[in-house]
């Protein structure tokens, strides 16, 4: 049988049964911390012993803290060991006929794990349990986001980089041969107002009268065409909290696991006077993914709206919202990269128009996802004095060199802030969160039916906020109690966004029970601070969740230092990581979980057949299978066909050296027709149509295009203009009234560009503004107040 048939047989015709039968996931959310228990049920229905290999995604910041196997009556709990040692023990166990189980994190990216179930005899079942804890991200609307990644898109491996160390077999979501059940229990000191999801849920069930506890379940028949995302909303705004957790009784006092650990969550609120001070300077660099996978639909309900078309609309809003006098440039990348201007240029009408013309022509036609080279080029450009650099990165995050990318951002953290956007299902959380975290910015994920525009505009608002500088943390603790901070220094604080601090508390002797922590910073030149008083008495029954999250934080920091430090530091850091990983039972890139069934009775006879468990990717049916040579063994990756479009665009996976590259698409050459006028390009959406007509200065021109958006004739618009009023002032007031009167549901998208318009109108010192507002309301059938327009 050829490798191709072999692969397709496994994926579609089921000639080889897949031994993974079902996955059950239980989620427990306490305030903003999630604990997840996944149970994977295996059964060997073949007549020979099997080894099952499953490569799957997990949240990039998860602390994996438990792994065990149940075979019949036997229960084996895995231990964390140095990775090579664990791999050798696994191989030794299999070669001597014992059963063994190995769970390890990918070397390339902390959000991909590989699970090997070894020596499953004919007819036998095994149940694997893995547990992890993670913090939930705060969304723009104060929802807490939990994501169970169910989709593992093929990761693009750049030319010349080391190949992936794990085999990935992907199938279209519709062909996944195992089932998923998912239930969640949420508890919080505050009432739970609602739980939303990108997937179908059974109704929320409250467990008590004050609605502080509830359960929710995934509706049956999950299709694996999307990640399982939950958004949890509490009734009151987020409050600063401190949770003190007792150390592990069996651990050594003075060690991270032996001492109490505190987790402090702060939500800084900035005064309104400061929030209205939007920056009028900055260098804004937009980096747009144009790889083949950007041609996929944003979601299944609107197949015509692709990731790249949504990105183009978003760039239009961004370019219209930038302040006059700032600098900007737009880069786009695939297997190669392009930039609109050789270096960043000053933002004005001419440069904005030139950029928009090029944005309109952007397609998903640049091949693979090589993000490292354009980043290196951006960072090699000298910074412009008094124009702080803000980098916005848009990608569907399907890259294989995550750690190289985040390390590069970290090395340049002193010269810029990085805002990242993960587009579509299966975007790498390790990449998107890692870039924002290392770059002192903010990360957003755009999945399901989310619109990209409001999330991006919220990040632009963060970028235009006055920068928070000189951040320091101080502790006021009773005599005999000291705090050692375990988290990396806080590099960025944004309005309403959570700042997390983990600290180890060493206690010689003290009867006092109260302490406080203060975060001081400078905001727009004014000294500010947030203080939180807390009780030092450990919380009851909190398990070791906080310790494990703290250990994960320290492990990630040490791993990052190890990658970017010198050779001597390399071994030292590695040793520290292995030590802490083993001590805390939390996985790392240098360790693995290993379990061997030593009392399994008689040895398993016969050669082992290997079965790779397929993972869903997002795409249509299987139409092409690429094989990649991975460290001596073959793996097969099924490619999505969502890029096939009517202009005979097709996928071409072979790179220059004849090796397959995931997601390289080529266009057949075709004559480029004259571009459509900008006004017509946005004909589908009146809001984008109106936005496209705004000038860089913030004003609108009184012309037939504007009249058409307002659904009026040019004569009607001219006739109602109060005499002696400048036509641009009149046009701009009409545009503002129309937005406030008809598009309030999209206010987040247009708010910044209307602030710019209002500033422009005020700068004209125009007479009769009140009359214009009154006449505009009459013409458009609205009743918007002058104050609401910012005038």
Legacy VTK file of the C-alpha trace (Angstrom):
# vtk DataFile Version 3.0
C-alpha trace
ASCII
DATASET POLYDATA
POINTS 791 float
0.000 0.000 0.000
1.418 3.426 -0.848
1.895 5.923 1.993
-0.790 8.097 0.419
-3.441 5.344 0.464
-2.339 4.338 3.923
-2.941 7.867 5.181
-6.273 8.380 3.461
-7.421 4.951 4.668
-6.714 5.943 8.240
-8.469 9.264 7.822
-11.535 8.527 5.780
-12.266 4.899 4.938
-11.425 3.833 8.493
-9.459 0.831 7.215
-7.429 1.169 10.399
-9.585 1.848 13.463
-8.470 4.849 15.514
-7.996 3.689 19.111
-9.111 7.001 20.685
-12.876 6.722 21.245
-13.890 9.778 23.258
-12.639 12.831 25.155
-14.446 14.121 28.245
-13.521 17.572 29.553
-14.573 19.007 32.921
-13.831 22.669 33.592
-13.913 24.210 37.069
-13.732 28.033 37.126
-13.147 29.851 40.422
-13.350 33.613 39.836
-10.667 34.042 37.094
-8.749 30.758 37.458
-9.665 27.603 35.533
-8.820 24.000 36.378
-9.379 21.495 33.563
-9.621 17.700 33.751
-9.513 15.878 30.384
-10.188 12.146 30.191
-9.194 10.352 26.978
-10.702 6.898 26.509
-8.790 4.409 24.341
-9.803 0.949 23.151
-7.808 -1.429 20.958
-10.285 -3.225 18.672
-7.537 -4.757 16.545
-6.010 -8.210 16.918
-2.477 -6.925 17.571
-0.934 -4.711 20.301
-0.901 -0.978 19.524
0.978 2.205 20.281
-1.359 5.219 19.915
0.173 8.651 19.299
-1.979 11.782 19.672
-0.674 15.322 19.034
-3.102 17.972 20.289
-3.286 21.663 21.254
-3.616 23.078 24.784
-3.792 26.739 25.886
-0.266 28.169 25.569
-0.176 29.383 29.184
-1.601 26.230 30.793
0.241 24.586 33.691
-0.117 20.837 33.038
0.054 19.339 36.534
-1.324 15.772 36.501
-1.227 12.779 34.170
-2.451 9.281 35.056
-3.731 6.101 33.421
-6.411 3.603 34.417
-6.140 0.115 32.854
-8.791 -2.225 34.249
-8.305 -2.110 38.033
-4.777 -0.673 37.824
-4.261 3.073 38.372
-0.825 4.561 37.552
0.101 8.186 38.295
2.839 9.618 36.073
5.919 11.404 37.403
7.648 14.412 35.896
11.204 13.580 34.778
13.872 15.140 32.586
12.635 14.730 28.999
15.371 12.478 27.595
15.268 10.254 30.675
11.470 9.974 30.370
11.709 9.101 26.663
14.329 6.402 27.397
12.194 4.903 30.201
9.209 4.824 27.835
11.169 3.068 25.067
12.716 0.617 27.551
9.311 -0.250 28.987
7.855 -0.907 25.515
10.801 -3.020 24.409
10.462 -5.191 27.530
6.738 -5.746 26.898
5.490 -3.353 29.639
2.781 -0.733 29.222
3.909 2.897 29.340
2.451 6.380 28.851
4.372 9.532 27.877
3.116 13.147 27.748
5.485 15.842 26.465
5.379 19.459 25.355
6.579 20.285 21.825
10.057 21.845 21.632
8.822 24.469 19.145
5.679 25.719 20.859
4.308 25.382 24.420
0.721 25.021 23.135
1.253 21.629 21.427
1.526 18.347 23.359
2.151 14.785 22.283
0.624 11.824 24.146
1.889 8.286 23.570
-0.043 5.276 24.849
2.231 2.264 24.545
1.462 -1.444 24.416
-2.293 -1.519 24.416
-2.994 -5.294 24.000
-5.822 -6.510 21.700
-9.260 -5.912 23.214
-7.915 -3.765 26.091
-9.145 -0.305 27.119
-7.223 2.485 28.841
-8.430 5.742 30.294
-5.931 8.637 30.395
-6.519 11.618 32.672
-4.650 14.877 32.296
-5.152 18.042 34.332
-4.048 21.620 33.850
-4.697 25.036 35.389
-4.720 28.418 33.677
-5.772 32.042 34.255
-8.647 33.399 32.159
-8.001 36.449 29.975
-10.138 39.586 30.431
-11.940 40.658 27.238
-12.817 44.227 26.182
-16.380 43.852 27.508
-15.122 42.482 30.887
-15.979 38.887 29.967
-13.468 36.214 31.026
-12.370 34.022 28.117
-11.673 30.306 28.377
-10.670 28.464 25.220
-10.399 24.708 24.833
-8.414 24.396 21.599
-10.048 21.612 19.603
-8.550 22.610 16.250
-4.853 22.067 15.474
-4.117 23.688 12.134
-0.925 22.560 10.373
1.877 24.854 11.549
3.955 26.425 8.795
7.637 25.513 9.198
9.896 28.251 7.767
12.682 27.341 5.338
15.914 26.334 7.013
14.422 25.889 10.482
14.461 22.615 12.355
11.510 20.386 11.531
8.839 19.714 14.126
9.767 17.089 16.680
6.250 15.673 16.774
4.140 14.067 14.080
0.901 15.827 13.271
-1.886 14.147 11.388
-4.755 16.456 10.535
-8.162 15.679 9.094
-11.050 17.928 8.112
-13.262 18.644 11.121
-16.122 16.591 9.656
-14.021 13.396 9.687
-12.824 13.348 13.307
-13.423 9.772 14.506
-13.825 10.444 18.264
-16.391 12.394 20.318
-16.046 15.321 22.750
-18.170 16.057 25.807
-17.576 19.242 27.822
-19.097 20.537 31.064
-18.191 23.549 33.216
-18.842 24.579 36.792
-18.365 28.276 37.582
-18.144 29.815 41.062
-17.301 33.372 42.091
-17.804 35.708 45.050
-19.963 37.793 42.646
-23.151 36.671 40.867
-22.707 35.121 37.417
-24.790 37.086 34.899
-24.294 34.927 31.791
-22.081 32.446 29.969
-21.752 32.696 26.180
-19.999 30.442 23.690
-19.035 30.089 20.047
-20.524 26.545 20.301
-24.050 25.397 21.161
-24.561 25.154 24.931
-27.288 23.629 27.052
-28.938 26.359 29.220
-27.014 27.717 32.240
-28.121 26.044 35.495
-27.734 28.071 38.716
-26.849 26.000 41.798
-27.827 28.546 44.475
-30.194 31.493 44.955
-27.534 34.225 44.926
-26.368 32.933 41.495
-22.696 32.721 42.484
-22.460 29.084 41.307
-23.629 27.614 38.022
-23.021 24.761 35.596
-23.166 24.678 31.816
-22.655 21.910 29.227
-21.701 21.725 25.569
-24.726 20.576 23.547
-24.343 17.085 22.099
-22.867 16.558 18.633
-19.894 18.971 18.678
-18.534 19.108 15.124
-14.848 19.915 15.843
-15.072 22.804 13.367
-14.080 25.332 16.025
-12.318 25.733 19.345
-14.656 25.556 22.352
-14.723 29.114 23.686
-16.570 30.208 26.833
-17.112 33.839 27.821
-18.081 34.208 31.476
-19.650 37.432 32.740
-19.986 38.412 36.418
-22.530 40.999 37.595
-20.113 43.511 39.110
-16.937 44.906 37.634
-13.749 42.995 38.367
-12.408 43.700 41.858
-8.777 43.533 42.974
-8.180 40.284 44.885
-5.398 38.447 46.694
-5.514 34.692 47.259
-3.022 33.234 49.759
-2.507 29.477 49.414
-0.768 27.263 52.000
2.343 25.364 50.936
2.454 21.613 50.370
2.980 19.831 53.722
5.389 17.309 52.182
7.538 19.941 50.408
10.663 21.510 51.867
10.012 24.766 53.785
11.679 27.653 51.944
10.969 26.081 48.536
8.324 27.428 46.175
6.015 24.457 46.861
6.701 24.459 50.628
5.996 28.130 51.384
2.648 29.946 51.078
2.175 31.707 47.718
-0.032 34.744 47.054
-1.692 35.593 43.719
-2.574 39.280 43.445
-4.972 40.498 40.719
-5.212 44.242 40.142
-7.525 46.108 37.756
-6.195 49.674 37.496
-8.756 52.375 36.712
-7.378 55.563 35.163
-9.084 58.952 35.740
-11.313 60.139 32.868
-9.216 63.317 32.506
-6.219 61.146 31.580
-8.205 58.756 29.392
-9.339 61.633 27.169
-5.679 62.551 26.496
-5.251 60.494 23.329
-1.717 60.610 21.975
-1.187 62.696 18.859
2.103 61.045 18.022
3.594 57.612 17.560
4.947 55.353 14.828
2.268 52.786 13.935
3.523 49.710 12.083
0.896 47.241 10.857
2.070 43.705 9.977
-0.529 41.725 8.021
-0.519 37.971 7.342
-1.150 37.267 3.633
-0.444 33.527 3.674
-2.764 31.136 1.833
-4.691 30.271 4.996
-5.923 33.898 5.239
-8.299 33.004 2.372
-10.378 30.861 4.780
-13.805 32.233 5.816
-13.925 34.137 9.134
-16.760 31.800 10.143
-19.092 29.237 8.603
-22.168 31.471 8.694
-20.629 34.029 6.269
-18.364 32.098 3.886
-17.937 35.155 1.635
-16.221 37.110 4.435
-12.664 35.792 4.429
-9.944 36.539 6.967
-8.095 38.709 4.433
-11.200 40.744 3.462
-11.957 41.381 7.130
-8.332 42.420 7.643
-8.586 44.898 4.738
-11.715 46.492 6.279
-9.911 46.708 9.614
-6.898 48.455 8.066
-9.282 51.016 6.546
-10.694 51.839 10.016
-7.200 51.937 11.546
-5.805 54.258 8.877
-8.746 56.656 9.191
-8.409 56.726 13.006
-4.706 57.617 13.208
-3.848 61.094 14.513
-2.433 63.697 12.120
1.319 64.111 12.646
2.032 60.495 13.568
4.095 58.126 11.368
3.011 54.789 9.889
3.865 51.899 7.566
2.169 48.658 6.504
4.035 45.363 6.049
2.516 42.142 4.747
4.045 38.677 4.779
3.780 35.101 3.600
6.836 33.182 2.350
8.274 36.631 1.532
7.342 40.082 2.837
6.466 43.477 1.360
6.129 47.002 2.750
4.131 49.904 1.345
6.813 52.547 2.108
10.597 51.952 2.386
10.490 53.470 5.898
7.642 54.838 8.041
6.168 58.063 6.635
4.296 60.982 8.164
0.532 60.464 8.171
-1.306 62.926 5.917
-3.894 62.857 3.125
-1.394 61.883 0.421
0.290 59.022 2.331
-3.044 57.728 3.691
-4.561 57.581 0.187
-1.477 55.859 -1.237
-1.597 53.242 1.534
-5.346 52.602 1.124
-4.972 52.002 -2.629
-2.425 49.277 -1.867
-4.475 47.799 1.001
-7.438 47.351 -1.398
-5.309 45.031 -3.553
-4.045 42.861 -0.680
-4.883 39.192 -1.227
-3.961 35.908 0.463
-1.291 35.302 -2.168
2.100 35.324 -0.425
2.396 31.592 0.381
3.587 30.347 3.781
3.681 32.065 7.192
7.261 33.360 7.650
6.777 36.052 10.282
10.345 36.214 11.598
11.953 38.008 8.627
9.522 40.954 8.419
9.828 41.392 12.212
13.628 41.496 11.931
13.294 44.112 9.159
10.910 46.258 11.249
13.201 46.118 14.289
16.250 46.999 12.152
14.647 50.363 11.230
15.811 53.197 13.509
13.102 54.548 15.829
11.812 58.063 15.121
12.520 60.524 17.995
9.405 61.353 20.104
7.286 58.899 18.082
6.940 55.755 20.255
6.749 52.650 18.056
3.515 50.604 18.233
3.429 47.328 16.298
0.111 45.680 15.326
0.444 42.060 14.148
-2.456 40.276 12.404
-2.043 36.531 11.794
-3.932 33.273 11.869
-0.953 32.101 13.916
-0.109 28.905 12.064
3.680 29.017 12.523
6.133 26.382 13.672
8.813 28.662 15.189
6.771 30.276 17.975
9.629 30.542 20.474
12.002 32.223 17.990
9.337 34.830 17.230
8.466 35.617 20.866
12.185 35.760 21.785
12.763 38.324 19.015
9.871 40.472 20.310
11.322 40.228 23.837
14.793 41.331 22.655
13.211 44.469 21.164
10.726 45.119 23.994
12.569 48.285 25.024
11.914 50.030 21.703
8.227 49.277 21.011
4.889 47.889 22.169
3.394 44.892 20.373
-0.369 44.356 19.929
-1.285 40.975 18.463
-4.444 39.560 16.874
-5.138 35.837 16.413
-7.552 35.410 13.512
-9.796 32.359 13.145
-10.038 28.965 14.809
-6.812 27.229 15.793
-4.612 30.369 15.957
-1.649 29.591 18.216
-2.346 31.000 21.691
1.360 30.650 22.543
2.282 32.915 19.618
-0.463 35.553 20.011
-0.266 35.833 23.811
3.534 35.475 23.796
4.115 38.369 21.374
1.835 40.737 23.317
3.254 39.697 26.693
6.894 40.041 25.639
6.119 43.274 23.751
4.248 44.978 26.624
1.062 45.170 24.540
-2.291 43.413 24.445
-3.522 40.230 22.712
-6.929 39.655 21.091
-8.485 36.539 19.533
-11.075 36.847 16.767
-13.050 33.600 16.473
-16.539 32.348 15.696
-18.819 35.215 14.716
-16.595 37.899 16.320
-16.037 40.983 14.212
-12.367 41.886 13.931
-12.942 45.662 13.865
-14.158 46.416 17.447
-11.375 44.310 19.001
-8.676 45.984 16.907
-10.020 49.462 17.638
-9.928 48.695 21.362
-6.227 47.858 21.015
-5.647 51.085 19.057
-7.279 52.907 21.996
-4.803 51.167 24.328
-1.940 52.171 22.013
-3.096 55.815 22.017
-3.493 55.889 25.819
-0.729 57.662 27.668
2.027 55.121 28.315
2.341 53.901 31.893
5.958 54.270 32.986
8.193 53.592 36.015
6.132 50.644 37.285
7.196 49.331 40.697
5.712 46.905 43.232
6.181 47.261 46.993
4.954 45.155 49.924
3.942 46.191 53.417
4.094 43.005 55.502
4.285 42.293 59.244
7.723 41.849 60.833
9.118 38.404 60.071
7.201 37.981 56.792
8.966 38.548 53.449
7.667 38.367 49.868
9.724 37.171 46.886
8.093 38.121 43.587
7.912 35.148 41.211
6.352 36.854 38.159
8.399 38.799 35.611
8.255 42.598 36.115
5.016 44.274 34.957
5.898 46.097 31.729
2.470 47.393 30.666
-0.710 48.511 32.419
-3.894 49.257 30.485
-7.170 50.741 31.703
-9.408 48.009 33.175
-7.015 45.174 32.237
-5.809 42.755 34.899
-2.232 42.814 36.219
-1.189 39.575 37.949
1.547 39.208 40.550
2.684 35.919 42.117
4.866 36.024 45.252
6.293 33.456 47.638
5.751 34.364 51.313
8.400 33.317 53.825
7.263 33.526 57.422
9.658 33.308 60.354
7.195 34.173 63.092
4.383 36.644 63.155
1.011 36.871 64.820
-0.127 39.703 62.538
-2.523 38.616 59.803
-2.713 41.589 57.428
-0.433 42.858 54.681
-0.704 45.060 51.594
0.796 45.358 48.139
1.149 48.613 46.184
1.776 49.066 42.474
3.141 52.554 41.732
3.478 54.030 38.262
3.619 57.284 36.355
0.642 58.019 34.094
0.864 60.981 31.696
3.484 62.445 34.013
1.345 62.080 37.167
2.321 59.652 39.928
-0.443 57.062 40.484
-0.853 53.926 42.557
-3.135 50.963 43.234
-3.059 49.442 46.695
-4.615 46.213 47.942
-4.869 45.068 51.574
-5.155 41.334 52.126
-5.287 38.704 54.857
-2.188 36.501 55.191
-4.189 33.521 56.444
-4.244 30.887 53.665
-7.592 30.161 52.019
-9.259 26.864 52.954
-9.216 23.910 50.508
-7.616 25.819 47.641
-5.475 22.813 46.677
-2.231 23.801 44.947
-3.641 25.737 41.990
-1.911 29.031 42.843
1.430 27.266 43.466
1.214 25.519 40.104
0.388 28.732 38.257
3.288 30.440 40.046
5.624 27.545 39.151
4.489 27.742 35.517
5.232 31.505 35.526
8.764 30.935 36.868
9.370 28.004 34.462
8.368 30.105 31.412
10.637 32.976 32.527
13.606 30.622 33.048
13.010 28.913 29.670
12.976 32.292 27.957
16.245 33.309 29.696
17.778 29.963 28.731
16.966 30.535 25.025
18.277 34.090 24.912
21.261 33.718 27.313
24.799 32.441 26.702
25.984 28.832 26.669
27.025 28.695 30.312
23.701 30.205 31.364
22.012 27.660 29.106
22.878 24.594 31.233
22.309 26.459 34.487
18.798 27.582 33.498
17.912 24.174 32.119
18.901 22.584 35.439
16.746 25.092 37.350
13.755 24.436 35.066
14.024 20.643 35.443
14.384 20.971 39.228
11.323 23.219 39.610
9.283 21.214 37.096
9.955 17.948 38.970
9.388 19.567 42.391
6.096 21.265 41.389
4.805 18.516 39.084
4.255 21.122 36.334
5.448 20.258 32.815
8.096 22.259 30.933
9.906 22.078 27.604
12.760 20.127 29.287
10.625 17.578 31.135
7.884 15.041 30.400
5.314 13.000 32.317
6.125 9.273 32.316
4.066 6.383 33.699
5.056 2.707 33.473
2.741 -0.150 34.441
5.225 -2.320 36.346
2.698 -4.827 37.726
1.016 -5.610 34.427
1.463 -9.383 34.727
2.632 -11.017 31.541
4.552 -9.052 28.938
2.806 -7.848 25.768
3.789 -10.162 22.910
4.432 -9.300 19.266
5.550 -6.177 17.379
3.649 -2.942 18.176
1.523 -1.340 15.449
1.657 2.451 15.573
-1.621 4.371 15.200
-1.530 8.173 14.819
-4.684 9.837 16.131
-5.818 12.569 13.710
-6.478 16.114 14.941
-9.092 18.390 13.337
-7.988 21.345 11.246
-10.357 23.896 9.814
-11.046 23.437 6.129
-13.207 21.631 3.651
-12.880 18.039 2.570
-9.531 16.399 2.098
-8.155 17.029 -1.345
-4.412 16.802 -1.022
-2.121 15.074 1.406
1.440 16.155 1.997
4.029 13.987 3.647
6.750 15.586 5.706
9.893 13.784 6.722
10.037 14.220 10.466
13.233 13.019 12.119
13.397 9.750 10.248
9.720 8.752 10.390
6.956 9.778 8.030
3.900 11.739 9.062
1.036 12.817 6.878
-0.700 16.131 7.005
-4.016 16.620 5.309
-4.359 20.104 3.890
-7.473 22.294 3.989
-9.008 23.339 0.705
-10.737 26.491 1.881
-8.425 28.487 -0.354
-9.748 27.085 -3.622
-11.581 29.960 -5.243
-13.137 30.723 -8.584
-10.111 32.414 -10.128
-8.404 29.017 -10.266
-6.317 29.838 -7.236
-4.781 26.611 -6.064
-2.493 25.308 -3.392
1.116 24.619 -4.153
2.926 23.061 -1.247
6.332 22.536 -2.807
8.994 25.087 -1.961
12.139 25.783 -3.944
13.944 22.703 -2.648
11.081 20.377 -3.529
10.093 19.866 0.116
6.424 20.281 1.001
5.503 23.565 2.650
2.167 23.877 4.333
-0.006 26.626 2.871
1.813 27.960 -0.164
-0.747 29.083 -2.665
-0.124 30.397 -6.138
-2.326 32.487 -8.363
-2.657 31.856 -12.031
-1.496 35.010 -13.688
-4.349 37.165 -14.830
-4.625 40.661 -16.241
-5.103 43.155 -13.438
-8.114 45.279 -14.231
-8.311 48.924 -13.267
-9.024 49.114 -9.553
-12.539 50.083 -8.529
-12.953 53.544 -7.001
-12.520 53.356 -3.217
-16.121 54.420 -2.651
-17.466 51.387 -4.595
-15.166 48.897 -2.889
-17.097 49.269 0.331
-20.542 49.285 -1.320
-21.708 46.360 0.791
-21.351 48.194 4.096
-22.600 51.809 4.349
-20.494 52.346 7.495
-17.245 51.415 5.710
-18.422 53.433 2.732
-18.765 56.551 4.915
-15.435 55.876 6.660
-13.645 55.490 3.319
-14.739 59.048 2.394
-13.216 60.694 5.495
-10.048 62.734 4.925
-6.876 62.190 6.975
-7.491 65.497 8.800
-10.829 64.162 10.067
-13.234 66.099 7.829
-15.580 64.989 5.003
-16.107 66.700 1.648
-19.614 67.691 0.563
-20.029 65.659 -2.620
-22.258 63.154 -4.398
-20.519 60.154 -2.731
-21.371 61.432 0.760
-24.939 62.230 -0.298
-25.345 58.669 -1.620
-24.273 57.130 1.733
-26.767 59.412 3.512
-29.416 58.193 0.982
-30.021 61.767 -0.215
-29.454 63.586 -3.488
-26.681 66.195 -3.821
-29.374 68.876 -4.204
-31.113 67.920 -0.935
-27.840 68.008 0.983
-26.785 71.368 -0.541
-30.223 72.964 -0.032
-30.355 72.288 3.744
-26.894 73.744 4.422
-27.183 76.889 6.548
-25.901 79.915 4.622
-22.335 81.101 5.185
-21.318 77.721 6.641
-18.205 76.071 5.208
-19.278 73.048 3.128
-16.687 70.739 4.764
-17.919 71.645 8.258
-21.504 70.920 7.123
-20.484 67.615 5.518
-18.560 66.551 8.653
-21.480 67.379 10.963
-23.830 65.351 8.715
-21.444 62.377 8.849
-21.269 62.591 12.672
-25.082 62.799 12.996
-25.522 59.797 10.661
-23.054 57.701 12.700
-24.685 58.616 16.027
-28.185 58.260 14.611
-27.876 54.990 12.675
-24.688 53.177 13.716
-24.545 53.302 17.528
-24.213 49.499 17.612
-20.779 49.888 15.969
-19.640 52.837 18.099
-16.418 51.058 19.159
-15.404 50.953 15.503
-15.934 54.611 14.624
-15.446 56.394 17.951
-11.792 57.360 17.379
-12.345 58.745 13.902
-15.318 60.853 15.136
-13.143 62.309 17.922
-10.736 63.355 15.168
-13.623 64.869 13.153
-14.958 66.791 16.180
-11.453 68.175 16.900
-11.177 69.300 13.273
-14.601 71.075 13.397
-13.683 72.849 16.657
-10.328 73.934 15.187
-12.187 75.721 12.338
-13.913 78.018 14.900
-16.902 77.648 12.608
-19.988 79.803 13.274
-23.547 78.357 13.422
-22.542 74.870 14.587
-25.784 74.547 16.613
-27.814 75.521 13.534
-25.932 72.949 11.462
-26.710 70.196 13.997
-30.396 71.176 14.007
-30.585 71.308 10.197
-28.673 68.016 9.919
-31.086 66.271 12.301
-34.036 67.530 10.235
-32.465 66.370 6.953
-31.543 62.883 8.250
-34.588 62.349 10.480
-32.464 62.099 13.665
-32.473 63.801 17.063
-28.812 63.759 18.080
-27.665 66.371 20.632
-24.724 68.644 19.829
-22.939 67.541 23.069
-23.161 63.884 22.003
-21.221 64.757 18.850
-18.346 66.105 20.979
-19.028 69.642 19.737
LINES 1 792
791 0 1 2 3 4 5 6 7 8 9 10 11 12 13 14 15 16 17 18 19 20 21 22 23 24 25 26 27 28 29 30 31 32 33 34 35 36 37 38 39 40 41 42 43 44 45 46 47 48 49 50 51 52 53 54 55 56 57 58 59 60 61 62 63 64 65 66 67 68 69 70 71 72 73 74 75 76 77 78 79 80 81 82 83 84 85 86 87 88 89 90 91 92 93 94 95 96 97 98 99 100 101 102 103 104 105 106 107 108 109 110 111 112 113 114 115 116 117 118 119 120 121 122 123 124 125 126 127 128 129 130 131 132 133 134 135 136 137 138 139 140 141 142 143 144 145 146 147 148 149 150 151 152 153 154 155 156 157 158 159 160 161 162 163 164 165 166 167 168 169 170 171 172 173 174 175 176 177 178 179 180 181 182 183 184 185 186 187 188 189 190 191 192 193 194 195 196 197 198 199 200 201 202 203 204 205 206 207 208 209 210 211 212 213 214 215 216 217 218 219 220 221 222 223 224 225 226 227 228 229 230 231 232 233 234 235 236 237 238 239 240 241 242 243 244 245 246 247 248 249 250 251 252 253 254 255 256 257 258 259 260 261 262 263 264 265 266 267 268 269 270 271 272 273 274 275 276 277 278 279 280 281 282 283 284 285 286 287 288 289 290 291 292 293 294 295 296 297 298 299 300 301 302 303 304 305 306 307 308 309 310 311 312 313 314 315 316 317 318 319 320 321 322 323 324 325 326 327 328 329 330 331 332 333 334 335 336 337 338 339 340 341 342 343 344 345 346 347 348 349 350 351 352 353 354 355 356 357 358 359 360 361 362 363 364 365 366 367 368 369 370 371 372 373 374 375 376 377 378 379 380 381 382 383 384 385 386 387 388 389 390 391 392 393 394 395 396 397 398 399 400 401 402 403 404 405 406 407 408 409 410 411 412 413 414 415 416 417 418 419 420 421 422 423 424 425 426 427 428 429 430 431 432 433 434 435 436 437 438 439 440 441 442 443 444 445 446 447 448 449 450 451 452 453 454 455 456 457 458 459 460 461 462 463 464 465 466 467 468 469 470 471 472 473 474 475 476 477 478 479 480 481 482 483 484 485 486 487 488 489 490 491 492 493 494 495 496 497 498 499 500 501 502 503 504 505 506 507 508 509 510 511 512 513 514 515 516 517 518 519 520 521 522 523 524 525 526 527 528 529 530 531 532 533 534 535 536 537 538 539 540 541 542 543 544 545 546 547 548 549 550 551 552 553 554 555 556 557 558 559 560 561 562 563 564 565 566 567 568 569 570 571 572 573 574 575 576 577 578 579 580 581 582 583 584 585 586 587 588 589 590 591 592 593 594 595 596 597 598 599 600 601 602 603 604 605 606 607 608 609 610 611 612 613 614 615 616 617 618 619 620 621 622 623 624 625 626 627 628 629 630 631 632 633 634 635 636 637 638 639 640 641 642 643 644 645 646 647 648 649 650 651 652 653 654 655 656 657 658 659 660 661 662 663 664 665 666 667 668 669 670 671 672 673 674 675 676 677 678 679 680 681 682 683 684 685 686 687 688 689 690 691 692 693 694 695 696 697 698 699 700 701 702 703 704 705 706 707 708 709 710 711 712 713 714 715 716 717 718 719 720 721 722 723 724 725 726 727 728 729 730 731 732 733 734 735 736 737 738 739 740 741 742 743 744 745 746 747 748 749 750 751 752 753 754 755 756 757 758 759 760 761 762 763 764 765 766 767 768 769 770 771 772 773 774 775 776 777 778 779 780 781 782 783 784 785 786 787 788 789 790
